[in-house]
Amino acid sequence: MFKMKKITAFLLSVTMMSIIVTGCGGAKTEGVSNSASESTKAEATSSEVTKAEGSTEFWLDKLSDQAIIDELSLVWKNDSGVDVKIVNFPDVAAYQTSLQQSIDDKSAPGMFTWWSGSQLETLAKNDKLVDLTAEWDNYIADGVSADIKEAFTVDGKAYAAPYSVLYNTCLYNKTVFEKAGVTDVPKTFDEFLAACEKIKQSGVTPIGLKNDSWASFIWFEQLIAAYDPQLYVDICNGTKAYTDESVKKVMEIWRSMFDKGYFAKPQLYSDVFKTFAKGEIAIMLEPNPTANSMVVEYGMEAGTDFDSFVVPSMNGQKSTIFFEASPICVAKASKDKDAALAALRNFYKTDTQNVMLNENGIANTSKVDVSNKTIQNILKMSAEPDNYQLYLRYYENTPEDIRNYALDELSRFMYSGADTDEVLNNIQKKADEVFKSLK
């Protein structure tokens, strides 16, 4: 499991990264000492990276637009000299299976994205990954926050570099809010429910849902943390049971939101985005790259047509922003690992990262200019520790076997109306089994 001390360290690093990126748009940022000084030191002492040759495959499950893939490959090759063939898997389960089946073979991809937390730790401890610790000076010199390294560190060695650090917040259609008479974003959970009711009464479904079973944890974790962030931590690490009365209470609140018609029928990703752009749903709980997609693919204006807020606490605590830290790893068995190392060494060059920002809404370094006002707002909120707290999302923050089982059970709850007690009892049985085996 992702160690709690690493979570704490990474929460600090994510906040620092947000401050740096937000500041790069023109405002001067004060008080950034650790990451900034490390970056300056590395930049002053490291020599210019020489372009390499060769080719490597880069596997991931995060890029479906072939035009973006082609552009990223071209610019990345210009920066690195390496011909990077990007292979995207549209299905998460198929991607995981394919990678696990090939990772011990010479034909394994040189680079691939994975998941932080226990899944990264498992690959590292089974000697499947190249140790990237010595490579991090190059990443830092190109503007990556030095603190992010800790998120990908297992037993003192760094086994990954960031593909993305994503923050999940509520994107909301400002026109729909205004027409429904919701003049301000909700600051309390009661205001959030009241906004949903007004939007529903205006003839618009408040909240969009994806029909992917893996995504069933998104509102589960958000509502649990809105009720009590410590409860979220406790169920992830096994300190509290899924059958705890507090969890049941949150599930009842969630069920009532379904019963009141606050959630739309589940749709494909693209259909959720379309209905949001058309004003047929008002809210999506999504990572910041979606804010970029709404501009690029649907012609919406960030900050004017839509913006972002965080689901408020139910009990007056800080609101919770969940983040995903997606690592890039180098397969130790791959015949292309040297080319992969050279490509990754140049991934954080400005031109390549500008493609990541402009096409995907991902800001990994301090040397890109964030112009999307909604993404600016998201990064700003993530850097306000007095108002918001950051937690690693459930997908990476609990043992994989529990998570996979819970996703199926939560899907039954969401999409089939399965009984709350039955769902929670089933998950807890699995949790008891897994946590017992880990002792």
C-alpha positions as CSV (number, residue, x, y, z in Angstrom):
1,M,0.0,0.0,0.0
2,F,1.1,3.5,-0.6
3,K,2.9,4.5,2.6
4,M,1.2,7.2,4.6
5,K,4.4,9.1,5.0
6,K,4.7,9.2,1.2
7,I,1.2,10.5,1.0
8,T,2.1,13.3,3.4
9,A,5.3,14.2,1.5
10,F,3.6,14.1,-1.8
11,L,0.7,16.3,-0.7
12,L,3.3,18.9,0.1
13,S,5.0,18.4,-3.3
14,V,1.8,18.7,-5.2
15,T,1.0,22.0,-3.5
16,M,4.5,23.3,-4.3
17,M,4.2,22.2,-7.9
18,S,0.8,24.0,-8.2
19,I,2.3,27.2,-6.8
20,I,5.2,27.1,-9.3
21,V,3.0,26.4,-12.3
22,T,0.4,29.0,-11.3
23,G,3.1,31.6,-10.9
24,C,4.6,31.0,-14.3
25,G,1.8,32.8,-16.0
26,G,3.3,36.1,-14.9
27,A,2.6,36.6,-11.2
28,K,5.6,36.4,-8.9
29,T,5.6,33.5,-6.5
30,E,7.2,34.0,-3.1
31,G,8.3,31.4,-0.6
32,V,9.1,28.5,-3.1
33,S,12.4,27.4,-1.6
34,N,13.0,23.6,-1.8
35,S,12.0,22.8,-5.3
36,A,13.1,26.1,-6.8
37,S,16.6,25.9,-5.2
38,E,17.0,22.3,-6.3
39,S,15.9,23.2,-9.8
40,T,18.3,26.2,-10.0
41,K,21.2,24.1,-8.6
42,A,20.5,21.3,-11.2
43,E,20.2,23.8,-14.0
44,A,23.4,25.4,-13.1
45,T,25.5,22.2,-12.8
46,S,24.0,19.9,-15.4
47,S,25.3,20.1,-19.0
48,E,23.0,20.3,-22.0
49,V,21.6,16.9,-22.7
50,T,22.8,15.5,-26.0
51,K,20.2,14.2,-28.4
52,A,20.2,10.5,-28.8
53,E,19.1,8.1,-31.5
54,G,17.1,4.9,-31.8
55,S,13.4,4.2,-31.2
56,T,11.2,3.0,-28.4
57,E,7.5,2.3,-27.8
58,F,5.6,4.3,-25.2
59,W,2.5,2.5,-23.9
60,L,-0.3,4.3,-22.1
61,D,-4.1,4.4,-21.7
62,K,-4.6,8.2,-21.7
63,L,-4.4,9.5,-25.3
64,S,-7.2,8.7,-27.7
65,D,-6.7,11.5,-30.2
66,Q,-4.4,10.4,-33.0
67,A,-3.6,14.0,-34.0
68,I,-2.3,14.7,-30.5
69,I,-0.3,11.4,-30.5
70,D,1.3,12.4,-33.8
71,E,2.1,15.9,-32.7
72,L,3.6,14.7,-29.4
73,S,5.7,12.1,-31.2
74,L,7.0,14.6,-33.6
75,V,8.0,17.3,-31.1
76,W,9.4,14.7,-28.7
77,K,11.6,13.4,-31.4
78,N,12.8,16.9,-32.2
79,D,13.7,17.4,-28.6
80,S,15.3,14.0,-28.0
81,G,16.4,12.5,-31.3
82,V,14.5,9.3,-30.3
83,D,11.7,8.0,-32.4
84,V,8.9,7.5,-29.9
85,K,6.1,5.4,-31.1
86,I,3.1,6.1,-28.8
87,V,0.7,3.2,-28.4
88,N,-2.6,4.0,-26.7
89,F,-4.9,1.4,-25.2
90,P,-8.5,2.7,-24.9
91,D,-9.5,0.0,-22.4
92,V,-7.8,0.1,-18.9
93,A,-8.2,-3.6,-18.2
94,A,-6.8,-4.6,-21.6
95,Y,-3.9,-2.2,-21.0
96,Q,-3.0,-3.6,-17.6
97,T,-3.2,-7.2,-19.0
98,S,-1.1,-6.5,-22.0
99,L,1.6,-4.8,-20.0
100,Q,1.8,-7.5,-17.3
101,Q,2.0,-10.1,-20.0
102,S,4.9,-8.4,-21.8
103,I,6.9,-6.7,-19.1
104,D,9.4,-9.5,-18.7
105,D,10.1,-9.8,-22.4
106,K,12.7,-8.0,-24.5
107,S,9.8,-6.8,-26.7
108,A,8.3,-4.9,-23.7
109,P,7.8,-1.2,-24.4
110,G,10.7,0.9,-23.4
111,M,8.4,3.3,-21.5
112,F,4.9,3.0,-20.2
113,T,2.5,4.8,-17.8
114,W,1.3,3.0,-14.7
115,W,-0.3,3.9,-11.4
116,S,1.4,5.3,-8.3
117,G,1.0,3.7,-4.9
118,S,0.9,0.0,-4.4
119,Q,0.9,-0.8,-8.1
120,L,4.2,1.0,-8.7
121,E,5.6,-0.5,-5.6
122,T,4.8,-4.0,-6.7
123,L,6.6,-3.6,-10.0
124,A,9.6,-2.0,-8.4
125,K,10.0,-4.6,-5.7
126,N,9.7,-7.4,-8.3
127,D,12.6,-5.8,-10.2
128,K,10.6,-4.9,-13.3
129,L,11.7,-1.3,-13.5
130,V,14.8,0.7,-14.2
131,D,16.0,2.8,-11.3
132,L,15.7,6.4,-12.4
133,T,17.1,8.0,-9.3
134,A,20.2,9.4,-11.1
135,E,18.0,10.7,-14.0
136,W,16.1,13.1,-11.8
137,D,18.7,15.8,-12.0
138,N,17.9,16.2,-15.7
139,Y,14.1,16.3,-14.9
140,I,14.6,19.0,-12.3
141,A,16.8,21.0,-14.6
142,D,13.9,21.2,-17.0
143,G,11.5,22.5,-14.4
144,V,10.0,19.4,-12.7
145,S,9.5,19.9,-9.0
146,A,12.1,18.0,-7.0
147,D,9.6,17.1,-4.4
148,I,7.5,15.0,-6.9
149,K,10.3,12.4,-6.9
150,E,9.1,11.2,-3.5
151,A,5.8,10.1,-4.9
152,F,7.6,7.6,-7.1
153,T,10.2,6.4,-4.6
154,V,10.3,2.9,-3.3
155,D,12.9,1.9,-0.7
156,G,14.9,5.0,-1.3
157,K,15.0,4.7,-5.2
158,A,12.9,6.6,-7.7
159,Y,11.4,4.3,-10.3
160,A,9.3,6.8,-12.3
161,A,9.0,10.3,-13.6
162,P,5.7,12.2,-13.9
163,Y,3.5,11.8,-17.0
164,S,0.9,13.9,-15.2
165,V,-0.3,15.2,-11.9
166,L,-4.0,15.6,-12.1
167,Y,-6.5,17.3,-9.8
168,N,-10.2,16.2,-9.7
169,T,-12.7,19.1,-9.2
170,C,-16.2,19.8,-10.3
171,L,-16.3,21.6,-13.7
172,Y,-19.6,23.5,-14.0
173,N,-21.5,25.0,-16.8
174,K,-21.8,28.7,-15.9
175,T,-24.8,29.3,-18.2
176,V,-26.8,26.5,-16.7
177,F,-26.0,27.7,-13.2
178,E,-27.1,31.3,-14.0
179,K,-30.3,30.2,-15.7
180,A,-31.2,28.0,-12.7
181,G,-30.6,30.9,-10.4
182,V,-27.4,29.6,-8.8
183,T,-25.4,32.7,-8.6
184,D,-22.5,31.5,-6.6
185,V,-20.6,28.2,-6.4
186,P,-21.6,26.2,-3.3
187,K,-19.5,26.8,-0.2
188,T,-21.3,24.2,2.0
189,F,-22.6,20.8,1.2
190,D,-26.2,22.0,1.9
191,E,-25.6,24.7,-0.7
192,F,-24.3,22.1,-3.1
193,L,-27.5,20.0,-2.7
194,A,-29.6,23.1,-3.0
195,A,-27.8,24.0,-6.2
196,C,-28.5,20.5,-7.6
197,E,-32.2,20.9,-6.7
198,K,-32.4,24.3,-8.5
199,I,-30.7,23.0,-11.5
200,K,-33.0,20.0,-11.7
201,Q,-36.0,22.2,-11.3
202,S,-34.8,24.3,-14.3
203,G,-35.0,21.2,-16.4
204,V,-31.3,20.2,-16.5
205,T,-29.8,17.1,-14.9
206,P,-27.2,18.3,-12.3
207,I,-24.4,15.8,-12.5
208,G,-23.0,13.7,-15.4
209,L,-21.7,10.2,-15.0
210,K,-19.4,8.0,-17.0
211,N,-20.5,4.4,-17.7
212,D,-17.0,2.9,-17.1
213,S,-17.1,0.5,-14.1
214,W,-13.6,1.6,-13.1
215,A,-14.9,5.1,-12.5
216,S,-17.4,4.0,-9.8
217,F,-15.0,5.1,-7.0
218,I,-15.0,8.8,-8.0
219,W,-18.1,10.0,-6.3
220,F,-17.7,7.4,-3.5
221,E,-14.3,8.8,-2.5
222,Q,-15.5,12.4,-2.9
223,L,-18.6,12.0,-0.7
224,I,-16.7,10.0,2.0
225,A,-14.1,12.7,2.2
226,A,-16.7,15.4,2.3
227,Y,-18.2,13.7,5.3
228,D,-14.9,13.0,7.0
229,P,-11.5,13.0,5.4
230,Q,-10.1,10.7,8.1
231,L,-12.8,8.2,7.4
232,Y,-11.5,8.1,3.8
233,V,-8.0,7.4,5.1
234,D,-9.2,4.8,7.5
235,I,-11.1,2.7,5.0
236,C,-8.2,2.8,2.6
237,N,-5.8,1.5,5.1
238,G,-8.2,-0.9,6.9
239,T,-8.4,1.0,10.1
240,K,-12.2,1.3,9.7
241,A,-14.6,-1.1,8.1
242,Y,-16.7,-0.4,5.0
243,T,-19.6,-1.5,7.2
244,D,-19.0,1.4,9.7
245,E,-22.1,3.4,10.4
246,S,-20.4,6.5,9.0
247,V,-19.8,4.9,5.7
248,K,-23.4,3.7,5.6
249,K,-24.6,7.2,6.3
250,V,-22.6,8.6,3.4
251,M,-24.0,5.8,1.1
252,E,-27.5,6.8,2.1
253,I,-26.7,10.4,1.2
254,W,-25.4,9.2,-2.2
255,R,-28.4,7.0,-2.7
256,S,-30.7,9.9,-2.0
257,M,-28.9,12.0,-4.6
258,F,-29.7,9.3,-7.1
259,D,-33.3,9.0,-6.0
260,K,-33.8,12.8,-6.4
261,G,-32.5,12.7,-9.9
262,Y,-29.3,14.6,-9.4
263,F,-27.2,12.1,-11.4
264,A,-27.7,11.6,-15.1
265,K,-27.8,8.2,-16.8
266,P,-24.3,6.9,-17.3
267,Q,-22.7,7.8,-20.7
268,L,-19.6,7.3,-22.6
269,Y,-16.8,9.9,-21.9
270,S,-17.4,11.7,-25.1
271,D,-21.1,11.9,-24.6
272,V,-20.7,13.3,-21.0
273,F,-18.5,16.0,-22.4
274,K,-21.0,16.8,-25.3
275,T,-24.0,17.0,-22.9
276,F,-22.0,19.3,-20.6
277,A,-21.0,21.6,-23.5
278,K,-24.6,21.7,-24.7
279,G,-25.9,22.5,-21.2
280,E,-27.8,19.2,-20.8
281,I,-25.8,18.5,-17.6
282,A,-24.4,21.1,-15.3
283,I,-21.5,19.4,-13.4
284,M,-18.7,16.9,-14.1
285,L,-16.3,15.7,-11.5
286,E,-13.2,15.5,-13.7
287,P,-9.4,16.0,-13.8
288,N,-8.0,19.3,-15.1
289,P,-7.2,18.0,-18.7
290,T,-10.9,17.9,-19.3
291,A,-10.9,21.7,-18.9
292,N,-8.6,21.8,-21.9
293,S,-10.8,19.4,-23.9
294,M,-13.8,21.6,-23.4
295,V,-12.0,24.4,-25.0
296,V,-10.2,22.5,-27.8
297,E,-12.9,20.0,-28.7
298,Y,-16.1,21.8,-27.9
299,G,-15.3,25.5,-28.3
300,M,-16.2,26.6,-24.8
301,E,-14.3,29.5,-23.2
302,A,-12.6,28.6,-19.9
303,G,-13.6,30.9,-17.1
304,T,-16.5,32.3,-19.1
305,D,-18.6,29.3,-20.2
306,F,-17.4,27.0,-17.5
307,D,-15.2,27.0,-14.4
308,S,-14.4,24.8,-11.4
309,F,-15.3,24.3,-7.8
310,V,-14.6,21.7,-5.1
311,V,-17.4,19.6,-3.5
312,P,-17.7,21.3,-0.1
313,S,-17.3,19.5,3.3
314,M,-20.4,18.2,5.0
315,N,-19.1,19.1,8.4
316,G,-17.3,22.4,8.1
317,Q,-13.8,21.0,7.4
318,K,-11.5,21.8,4.5
319,S,-12.8,20.6,1.2
320,T,-10.9,17.7,-0.4
321,I,-9.2,17.6,-3.8
322,F,-8.3,14.2,-5.0
323,F,-5.2,13.9,-7.2
324,E,-3.7,11.3,-9.5
325,A,0.0,11.1,-9.9
326,S,0.6,9.1,-13.1
327,P,4.2,7.8,-13.5
328,I,6.2,7.0,-16.6
329,C,8.3,3.9,-16.0
330,V,11.1,2.3,-18.0
331,A,10.9,-1.5,-18.4
332,K,14.0,-3.2,-17.2
333,A,13.7,-6.1,-19.6
334,S,13.1,-4.0,-22.7
335,K,15.6,-4.0,-25.5
336,D,14.8,-0.4,-26.0
337,K,15.4,0.8,-22.5
338,D,18.4,2.9,-23.4
339,A,16.5,4.8,-26.0
340,A,13.6,5.1,-23.6
341,L,15.9,6.6,-21.0
342,A,17.1,9.1,-23.5
343,A,13.6,10.0,-24.6
344,L,12.4,10.4,-21.0
345,R,15.5,12.6,-20.3
346,N,14.1,15.0,-22.9
347,F,10.4,14.7,-22.2
348,Y,10.4,17.8,-20.0
349,K,11.9,20.1,-22.6
350,T,9.7,23.2,-23.2
351,D,8.4,22.3,-26.6
352,T,7.3,18.8,-25.6
353,Q,5.7,20.0,-22.4
354,N,3.8,22.8,-24.3
355,V,2.2,20.0,-26.3
356,M,1.2,18.3,-23.1
357,L,-0.3,21.5,-21.8
358,N,-1.9,22.9,-24.9
359,E,-3.4,19.5,-26.1
360,N,-4.0,17.7,-22.8
361,G,-4.2,20.4,-20.2
362,I,-1.3,18.8,-18.2
363,A,1.3,21.1,-16.6
364,N,4.3,19.1,-15.4
365,T,7.0,21.8,-15.3
366,S,7.5,25.4,-14.2
367,K,8.5,26.4,-17.8
368,V,5.1,26.4,-19.4
369,D,2.5,29.2,-19.5
370,V,-0.9,28.2,-18.3
371,S,-3.4,30.3,-20.2
372,N,-6.6,28.3,-19.6
373,K,-8.4,30.2,-16.8
374,T,-10.2,27.2,-15.4
375,I,-6.9,25.2,-15.1
376,Q,-5.4,28.3,-13.5
377,N,-8.3,28.2,-11.0
378,I,-7.8,24.5,-10.3
379,L,-4.1,24.9,-9.7
380,K,-4.7,27.9,-7.5
381,M,-7.2,25.9,-5.3
382,S,-4.7,23.0,-5.1
383,A,-2.2,25.5,-3.7
384,E,-4.4,26.9,-0.9
385,P,-3.8,24.6,2.1
386,D,-6.0,26.8,4.4
387,N,-9.0,26.0,2.3
388,Y,-8.3,22.6,0.6
389,Q,-6.6,19.4,1.5
390,L,-5.2,17.0,-1.1
391,Y,-5.5,13.2,-1.0
392,L,-4.3,10.5,-3.3
393,R,-7.3,9.1,-5.0
394,Y,-8.9,5.7,-3.9
395,Y,-7.7,3.9,-7.1
396,E,-4.1,4.1,-5.9
397,N,-4.6,4.5,-2.2
398,T,-5.9,1.0,-1.2
399,P,-4.7,-2.5,-2.0
400,E,-5.4,-3.4,-5.6
401,D,-7.4,-6.6,-4.9
402,I,-9.7,-4.6,-2.6
403,R,-10.0,-1.8,-5.1
404,N,-10.9,-4.1,-8.1
405,Y,-13.5,-5.9,-6.1
406,A,-14.9,-2.6,-4.7
407,L,-15.2,-1.1,-8.2
408,D,-17.5,-3.9,-9.2
409,E,-19.6,-3.6,-6.1
410,L,-19.8,0.2,-6.3
411,S,-20.9,-0.1,-9.9
412,R,-23.7,-2.4,-8.9
413,F,-24.7,0.3,-6.3
414,M,-24.6,3.1,-8.9
415,Y,-25.9,1.5,-12.1
416,S,-28.1,-1.3,-10.8
417,G,-29.5,0.0,-7.6
418,A,-27.9,-2.8,-5.5
419,D,-28.7,-2.8,-1.8
420,T,-26.3,-0.6,0.3
421,D,-25.7,-3.1,3.1
422,E,-25.1,-5.9,0.6
423,V,-22.6,-3.9,-1.3
424,L,-20.7,-2.7,1.8
425,N,-20.8,-6.2,3.4
426,N,-19.3,-7.7,0.2
427,I,-16.5,-5.2,0.1
428,Q,-15.7,-5.6,3.7
429,K,-15.4,-9.4,3.4
430,K,-12.9,-8.8,0.6
431,A,-11.1,-6.2,2.7
432,D,-10.8,-8.5,5.7
433,E,-9.3,-11.2,3.5
434,V,-6.8,-8.9,1.8
435,F,-5.7,-7.0,4.9
436,K,-5.3,-10.3,6.8
437,S,-3.0,-11.6,4.1
438,L,-0.8,-8.4,4.3
439,K,-0.1,-8.8,8.0
